[in-house]
Amino acid sequence: MSRARAEIVVELPLIRHNVRVLREHTGVEMMTVVKADGYGHGMVPAARAARDAGAAWLGVATIDEALGLREAGDTGRVLSWLGVPGEDYAAAISADVDVTAYSVAELREVAAAVGAAGRPARLQLKVDTGLSRGGAPLDAWEDLVAEAAAGQARGDWTVTGIWSHFACSDEPEHPANDAQEAAFRHALEVGERAGLRPEVRHLANSAAAILRPSSRFDLVRCGIASYGLDPAPGHTPDLGLLPAMSAVAELAMVKRIPAGAGVSYGHTWHAPHATTVGVVPVGYGDGVPRHASNHAEVLVGGRRRPVRGRVCMDQLVVDLDDDDVAAGARATLFGTGRLGEPTAQDWAEAAGTISYEIVTRIGGRFVRRYVDEGQE
Ligand SMILES: *Cc1c(COP(=O)(O)O)cnc(C)c1O
């Protein structure tokens, strides 16, 4: 096998560390969210690390993701939450995966699948408390709860959870947070009045889990913070979370360019004086955001080097100044920050996005490698 020219290095001990820190900080049961291939870290290794660190639950968007966890041998509680019409609920029920219903139409699909699965479903109900995305709107909630209670009485399922999701938890002072939490408490009362006694009531994602104790209920659903990234930059206290992913490549070429030389497509940067540039052999085809052109930095030879000109499909150019750096030198796009390298948060700011998008989209021709010092 050829040597990897570009690697995504995932440090599993850091995921375990982060999950433990979050469990201690929140004091409730933990659902580690491993959707979208574990936010780019690899769903199965991330899930194993989370379980090792005591995550009682794993959260995924799709039933396929949940079944992937089962195929990899995971036997713990798993919740999937984003069905589409015609979803294979029978496969999820057979695999002991908790499924989520947003509507009476979805309840009917789950009920039809129960027969095929030959066992009752574990069903969670999602209420829309103000995100206006998935979940039952408040004016449909009583009907959904009534149908769900009837299905439970028939033996079609057990309602194992009632939950919702915040819109603005990364802005702790935003008034939507109070409004959503109040709406959630009301929705829980409606469920109780209908006789539902779910195992878990949950509302908080990473930002709320850390910043809003009143929203923790029985369980928190932590995605981004499990990977060591800050869910609410500027608001989060320092808990010692450590970014688990690094993206590194080797310089393909190093050369001198004269004063005035235009760099990369469109010549959006010109060298003010003669300088040395390095070619980093990754680009937007590998998930490096083109929006970070002329803004991001890369660590080479112990120093942060500015990206000059546009990020291309397969490569980008960094300014090495007059330093003596050779082709083949290690270029760290982002990592833990421990060695002075930028973080995914830095890249997010350079590209006008959030760290979630940086780590989830990085991929392409990067080869993922896991570092695991064994159980600590
Ligand atoms: C992705 C997701 C989460 C995790 O959010 P983070 O901000 O990454 O902690 C939690 N709940 C739901 C419903 C999600 O879609």
The ligand as an SDF file (V2000), in Angstrom:
LIG
                    3D

 15 15  0  0  0  0  0  0  0  0999 V2000
  -26.9160   16.4470   15.5460 C   0  0  0  0  0  0  0  0  0  0  0  0
  -27.8820   16.4310   16.6520 C   0  0  0  0  0  0  0  0  0  0  0  0
  -27.4700   16.4850   17.9870 C   0  0  0  0  0  0  0  0  0  0  0  0
  -26.0370   16.7790   18.4030 C   0  0  0  0  0  0  0  0  0  0  0  0
  -25.8270   18.1530   18.3560 O   0  0  0  0  0  0  0  0  0  0  0  0
  -24.4250   18.7750   18.8470 P   0  0  0  0  0  0  0  0  0  0  0  0
  -24.6280   20.2270   18.7460 O   0  0  0  0  0  0  0  0  0  0  0  0
  -23.3980   18.2540   17.8830 O   0  0  0  0  0  0  0  0  0  0  0  0
  -24.1940   18.2740   20.2180 O   0  0  0  0  0  0  0  0  0  0  0  0
  -28.4020   16.3210   18.9890 C   0  0  0  0  0  0  0  0  0  0  0  0
  -29.7070   16.1100   18.6760 N   0  0  0  0  0  0  0  0  0  0  0  0
  -30.1420   16.0880   17.4060 C   0  0  0  0  0  0  0  0  0  0  0  0
  -31.5820   15.8910   17.1270 C   0  0  0  0  0  0  0  0  0  0  0  0
  -29.2600   16.2680   16.3450 C   0  0  0  0  0  0  0  0  0  0  0  0
  -29.7200   16.2660   15.0960 O   0  0  0  0  0  0  0  0  0  0  0  0
  1  2  1  0
  2  3  1  0
  2 14  2  0
  3  4  1  0
  3 10  2  0
  4  5  1  0
  5  6  1  0
  6  7  2  0
  6  8  1  0
  6  9  1  0
 10 11  1  0
 11 12  2  0
 12 13  1  0
 12 14  1  0
 14 15  1  0
M  END
$$$$
